[in-house]
Amino acid sequence: MISVMIPVYNEEWYLHRCLDSVTSCSGCDLEIVIVDDGSTDGSLRICREYAQRDSRIRVFHQEHKGVSAARNRGLDLCRGQWVVFVDADDFITPDLFSEIVKRTSEDPDLILFDYSVTRAGLGGAGAESRTARGREAMLDLAGRVMTLQQLRRNGNANFRSACAKAFKKSLLDQYGIRFSTSLFFGEDLLFHTEYLLRAESYVYVPKRVYYYDVHSDSSSHRFSLTFLENHARLLEELRQALEDRGALPLLETEFSCYVLSLITSALVGVVFSPRNAMGHQEKVALCEQIQENRFCKTAIARRLQKGTLKRQILMFFFRIRWYWMTGLLCRLEHLRWERRMHGLEF
């Protein structure tokens, strides 16, 4: 049986689309576990209406504790051999679960697919699937999670999300792998990495079966100074997970690359965000705070020529503390993002 875990919090605008896509799937043994995380809109009512019409759906309600707590409760309640996460503002193609069933004969620990951010990009026959086994293969995949290096040309696997994948419930329970409730950003990446460090095999199906809805109120696009604290905790927990499994010496470069990507995210989305009303000197103080983080300091000192050229240029000016130029580049990048969000840039 496949367990579909859907955390819900104030998603009534998207919820019908999500649940329609999941419930329309047939041809496999399925349970749909919905955890409403204290919604204050009509989300819980909608979930219960669907449960009345479809016996595969079980709905649970809790006080608002965050998406990680909702997912963890769902994991405790799931009864299937496989767990699939679907966010309430996204949707899936009708053949996702049948594709999972096809691959279970190979007995992988993980099945991962491609995703799309446009409806036109969904579906398609896809290229031939890829199976890999052994510690070296899993460490390679863990490295790709941190560096966002695809498994094939034109591939579109979302390594840093728990979605568009199928996880073995037995493995999750055996090692107590759950989402960190101390994080509100990066918890998926940490969860996925911890799983890969325990798993022994995977199947990659290069088919776009998951639609990821990017909208301006997504948590990754909101401005908050607490992102800096979150990033620091995330790096601590991620490095500890790598050390615990003896993987850090083999993935030190990949970890440093991820540190640089988090620095970029902090600079563009927090420090020099147009929504940050701080004065220049206060922003300089935030930059110095990032510089002094032990993981950031080490990654910056390595001067890795990794990532896009734009990121390398940004990190060059940040490293030499030319913060006025760093801020200018960040504002330009933020403007590009705003134009993309409003369909003005393609």
Secondary structure, 3 states (H helix, E strand, C coil): CEEEEEEECCCHHHHHHHHHHHHCCCCCCEEEEEEEECCCCCHHHHHHHHHHHCCCEEEEEECCCCHHHHHHHHHHHCCCCEEEECCCCCEECCCHHHHHHHHHHHCCCEEEEEEECCHHHCECCCCCCEEEECHHHHHHHHHHHHHCCCCCCCCCECCCCCECEEEEHHHHHHCCCCCCCCCCCCHHHHHHHHHHCCCCEEEEEEEEEEECCCCCCCHHHCCCCHHHHHHHHHHHHHHHHHHHCCCHHHHHHHHHHHHHHHHHHHHHHHHCCCCCCCCHHHHHHHHHHHHHCHHHHHHHHHCCCCCCHHHHHHHHHHHCCCHHHHHHHHHHHHHHHHHHHCCCCC
